Amino acid sequence: MILIAPKYVPHLNKIHNVKGQLKPSDDARELFNAWRRKWRGSQTYDKTGFLNRVPDHVLKVSMCLCLSDWDFTGEITQTHFEVAIEKVTSLVYANKRTTEGRGPDPLSRCYQIQY
């Protein structure tokens, strides 16, 4: 087996061996619920359904961020949600352009992942 990025193996093994649930802290839960209510209230019809799924994507990304913490505690923090909200909501514009047939944002840059 060829390992592309062997430096990540110890952390991935650590994540693999973790048991239990991911739970948001109280302040993180309050932040997410307040943001989610505001998001749902401000959205209009979207034929793709992407806008309706944004809160779900934010939750999943925050869970991944929690898992990626080197000192894993199982607690999703307010910072995890803040980063997830920023990253996921920034996809709305590109999604709109793509579904309208105009392609991705012309100002976006392509990045090549190097290992």
Secondary structure as GFF3:
##gff-version 3
##sequence-region A 1 115
A	DSSP	three_ten_helix	6	8	.	.	.	ID=ss1
A	DSSP	alpha_helix	9	17	.	.	.	ID=ss2
A	DSSP	beta_strand	23	24	.	.	.	ID=ss3
A	DSSP	alpha_helix	26	42	.	.	.	ID=ss4
A	DSSP	alpha_helix	50	68	.	.	.	ID=ss5
A	DSSP	beta_strand	75	76	.	.	.	ID=ss6
A	DSSP	alpha_helix	78	89	.	.	.	ID=ss7
A	DSSP	alpha_helix	91	99	.	.	.	ID=ss8
###
